[in-house]
Amino acid sequence: MNQGYEQIGVAVTCRSFEEYVRMFDLQENELIGRLLDIAGGASSFTADAAAKGLDAYAADPRFVYDHEQLTNEAKQEIADSSAKLQRLSGKFDLSYYGSMANHRAGREASLQRFAAHYADASVRAERYLAGKLPNLPFADAQFDVVFCSHFLFLYEEQFDYAFHRHALFEMMRICKPGGCIRIYPVVTLQWKPYTYMEELLQAIRERGGSPGFFRSKLPFIPGSELGLFVNL
């Protein structure tokens, strides 16, 4: 039996503000300026951040969908992924969630908060922008902190090195000088380190970024203790 998590296409995710802070190893006082969550799907980070008075935005190709369509897709993804995770439950680190039932409940609660925020048409138009890597609909140097959770590196079998390099350069383009990019995790769906990391790190340096690794406080996936940061 092959090791790893079976996934066709890119999953729509639902994660909370607290999970973002933990998985990206951040302090809330580091979340200043304009924040961008890339490929956030139906995660409630933007809604949760807005409730805290933070200036947060999200970009995802699914934001062309209306409220009902996106919510229904996310509900189905939670059901499907929970079933797959349960079959592999002995492989995952449950030190944060406690159980797979709690993990699913967190997904559902995050989706509920996202859906309430996304349902407001004016909020949706301002905070949720339809866009996908490696070409985002933003001018240069727009954001202070840029995140990407559970997309880059995870789907190595679907996206080649050229895509990842272009995606990182695009994230660097929209991030302000002095800003920071954080990507988590740096393993694939087969729970293996991203193959071309050294080439990518060198390309980032040549582009003017300063890359390194941080230790996540939310290592759920096997081997997912580390994430990538790029300081500009």
C-alpha positions as MATLAB code, in Angstrom:
seq = 'MNQGYEQIGVAVTCRSFEEYVRMFDLQENELIGRLLDIAGGASSFTADAAAKGLDAYAADPRFVYDHEQLTNEAKQEIADSSAKLQRLSGKFDLSYYGSMANHRAGREASLQRFAAHYADASVRAERYLAGKLPNLPFADAQFDVVFCSHFLFLYEEQFDYAFHRHALFEMMRICKPGGCIRIYPVVTLQWKPYTYMEELLQAIRERGGSPGFFRSKLPFIPGSELGLFVNL';
ca = [
       0.000    0.000    0.000;
       1.366    3.396   -0.968;
       2.078    5.889    1.766;
       0.293    9.200    1.570;
      -3.060   10.906    1.193;
      -5.081   10.320   -1.960;
      -6.370   13.513   -3.574;
      -7.666   14.301   -7.052;
      -7.470   18.008   -7.835;
      -6.917   20.698   -5.211;
      -9.016   20.462   -2.077;
     -10.951   23.419   -0.662;
      -9.684   23.983    2.882;
     -11.327   25.189    6.101;
      -8.952   26.320    8.855;
      -9.216   28.896   11.629;
      -7.235   31.956   12.678;
      -5.784   30.039   15.632;
      -4.625   27.257   13.356;
      -2.929   29.776   11.043;
      -1.107   31.381   13.953;
       0.081   27.976   15.150;
       0.975   26.411   11.835;
       2.839   29.524   10.643;
       4.508   29.970   14.067;
       3.320   33.544   14.540;
       2.476   35.851   17.391;
      -0.702   37.849   16.931;
       1.286   41.073   17.376;
       3.241   40.125   14.237;
       0.057   40.348   12.178;
       0.269   44.016   11.286;
      -0.481   45.833    8.066;
      -2.242   44.180    5.153;
      -2.489   40.384    5.298;
      -3.164   38.053    2.369;
      -4.229   34.410    2.536;
      -3.538   32.716   -0.820;
      -5.484   29.568   -1.761;
      -7.362   29.790    1.521;
     -10.512   28.224    0.114;
     -13.257   28.335    2.735;
     -10.946   28.923    5.690;
     -12.150   31.437    8.250;
      -8.774   33.154    8.702;
      -9.938   36.322    6.915;
     -13.270   36.405    8.749;
     -11.612   35.703   12.110;
      -8.914   38.314   11.461;
     -11.500   40.918   10.484;
     -13.355   40.261   13.743;
     -10.101   41.115   15.539;
      -9.797   44.392   13.609;
      -7.029   43.160   11.291;
      -6.766   44.143    7.635;
      -6.999   40.704    6.019;
      -7.793   39.537    2.486;
      -7.970   36.203    0.690;
      -7.379   35.081   -2.886;
      -8.651   31.832   -4.365;
      -9.947   30.767   -7.793;
     -13.126   29.490   -6.119;
     -14.129   33.013   -5.176;
     -15.880   33.262   -8.541;
     -18.471   30.971   -6.905;
     -21.507   32.298   -5.114;
     -22.054   31.684   -1.423;
     -24.155   28.557   -1.796;
     -21.937   26.830   -4.343;
     -18.710   27.373   -2.412;
     -20.259   26.434    0.921;
     -21.702   23.228   -0.494;
     -18.383   22.247   -2.079;
     -16.573   22.856    1.201;
     -19.116   20.773    3.135;
     -18.627   17.890    0.733;
     -14.833   18.211    0.964;
     -14.999   18.056    4.765;
     -17.048   14.853    4.551;
     -14.748   13.280    1.956;
     -11.491   14.269    3.622;
     -12.701   13.202    7.061;
     -13.450    9.727    5.736;
      -9.984    9.464    4.140;
      -8.266   10.798    7.258;
     -10.121    8.365    9.469;
      -8.776    5.455    7.413;
      -5.250    6.822    7.991;
      -5.838    8.093   11.519;
      -2.875    6.302   13.051;
      -0.492    8.234   10.793;
      -1.329   11.780   11.917;
      -0.183   13.906   14.837;
      -3.284   14.630   16.919;
      -1.511   16.473   19.737;
      -3.394   19.692   18.891;
      -6.777   18.335   17.828;
      -7.036   15.445   20.264;
      -9.093   13.280   17.913;
     -10.233   13.037   14.320;
     -13.731   13.985   15.508;
     -12.360   17.240   16.921;
     -10.433   17.823   13.694;
     -13.653   17.556   11.680;
     -15.569   19.746   14.131;
     -12.918   22.433   13.705;
     -13.283   22.280    9.915;
     -17.044   22.657   10.216;
     -16.815   25.581   12.656;
     -14.295   27.350   10.420;
     -16.553   26.883    7.395;
     -19.511   28.302    9.310;
     -17.623   31.515   10.143;
     -16.259   31.811    6.608;
     -19.727   31.316    5.108;
     -21.261   34.051    7.266;
     -18.531   36.494    6.202;
     -18.583   35.491    2.525;
     -22.378   35.789    2.372;
     -22.141   39.598    2.676;
     -21.773   40.797   -0.923;
     -19.935   44.001    0.001;
     -17.471   42.118    2.218;
     -16.996   39.488   -0.472;
     -16.198   42.103   -3.103;
     -13.643   43.816   -0.863;
     -12.005   40.915    0.980;
     -12.298   37.819   -1.230;
     -10.586   38.197   -4.600;
     -10.796   35.567   -7.319;
      -7.237   34.725   -8.284;
      -4.771   31.883   -8.373;
      -1.067   31.341   -8.455;
       1.138   31.947  -10.331;
      -0.670   35.144  -11.464;
      -2.503   37.151   -8.813;
      -4.748   40.198   -9.411;
      -2.743   42.633   -7.271;
      -0.335   45.477   -7.948;
       3.262   45.292   -6.730;
       4.099   45.595   -3.012;
       0.541   45.491   -1.660;
       0.825   43.259    1.418;
       2.918   43.073    4.579;
       2.372   39.385    5.319;
       1.514   36.795    2.665;
       0.462   33.236    3.563;
      -0.096   30.086    1.566;
      -1.395   27.046    3.429;
      -1.687   23.483    2.116;
      -1.229   24.215   -1.569;
       2.341   24.888   -2.687;
       4.649   21.869   -2.305;
       1.748   19.686   -1.149;
       0.625   19.132   -4.755;
       4.060   18.493   -6.277;
       2.652   15.725   -8.481;
       0.267   18.207  -10.113;
       2.474   21.321  -10.345;
       6.057   21.298  -11.615;
       9.124   23.212  -10.467;
       8.538   26.039  -12.957;
       5.094   26.592  -11.443;
       6.488   26.727   -7.913;
       9.265   29.139   -8.877;
       6.812   31.425  -10.685;
       4.422   31.227   -7.725;
       7.123   32.245   -5.229;
       8.237   35.111   -7.462;
       4.627   36.272   -7.683;
       4.253   36.204   -3.909;
       7.473   38.199   -3.626;
       6.164   40.716   -6.164;
       3.024   41.536   -4.192;
       4.766   41.568   -0.795;
       6.122   44.883    0.469;
       9.832   45.464    1.156;
      10.356   44.443    4.758;
       7.406   42.059    4.525;
       7.267   38.301    4.973;
       5.947   35.300    3.069;
       5.088   32.059    4.893;
       4.228   28.732    3.282;
       3.206   25.552    5.076;
       3.840   22.629    4.847;
       6.939   21.794    2.785;
       6.018   18.143    2.237;
       3.896   16.549   -0.465;
       0.683   14.559   -0.222;
       2.957   11.517   -0.239;
       4.537   12.896    2.990;
       7.889   13.439    1.318;
      10.014   16.620    1.313;
       9.495   18.800   -1.768;
      11.960   17.526   -4.372;
      13.288   20.820   -5.745;
      13.614   22.850   -2.562;
      17.325   23.632   -2.915;
      16.881   24.907   -6.479;
      13.926   26.989   -5.359;
      15.791   28.501   -2.404;
      18.627   29.533   -4.708;
      16.173   31.096   -7.168;
      14.581   33.062   -4.316;
      17.971   34.363   -3.192;
      18.843   35.400   -6.733;
      15.518   37.268   -6.849;
      16.439   39.236   -3.718;
      14.570   37.270   -1.063;
      15.987   35.830    2.148;
      14.511   32.321    2.639;
      14.631   29.978    5.592;
      12.554   27.522    7.575;
      10.376   27.894   10.649;
       9.116   25.179   12.977;
       5.351   24.853   12.924;
       3.350   24.560   16.116;
       0.712   22.481   14.321;
       2.407   19.400   12.792;
      -0.620   17.325   11.770;
       0.659   15.716    8.548;
       3.477   13.175    8.982;
       6.834   14.914    8.566;
       5.274   18.392    8.442;
       7.190   20.088   11.261;
       8.687   22.754    8.999;
       7.411   25.603    6.865;
       9.162   28.020    4.509;
       9.536   31.755    5.097;
      10.875   34.406    2.741;
      11.825   37.809    4.175;
      11.955   40.737    1.787;
];
